[in-house]
Amino acid sequence: MVARINDVIAVLDRRRQVLVEKRAAALQNIDRYKVALAPHRKLPKEILGQIFKQCAMGREAPPYFARLYPRSLVVIFPWL
């Protein structure tokens, strides 16, 4: 009886280990997909700020944008 229980425990331990490995692989894939879908997450804030500055230089926001979102870039990116 005890031997049978030990066998069942061993089987369950192996199954658990397989599931832990699958979970680790799935979490790793999720991290890779997040980076692939949002590569800006890997960029330092300073570089993002420079990108936004370069895009916005010499341009004014459309009037409807300025009314709807006053100072939105400054709130989101205070280093601008």
CORFEN-V489535 format. One line per field, one symbol per residue. psi: psi as a letter, one per 30 degrees, with the letter a starting at -180 (. if undefined). burial: # if it has 24 or more other ideal C-beta (glycine too) atoms within 12 Angstrom, else .. Layout:
psi: ???
burial: ???
//
This chain:
psi: eeeeeeeeeeeeeeeeeeeeeeeeeeeeeeeeeeeefiffffkleeeeeeeeeeefkgklkkeeeeeeikgeeeeeiff.
burial: ................................................................................
//
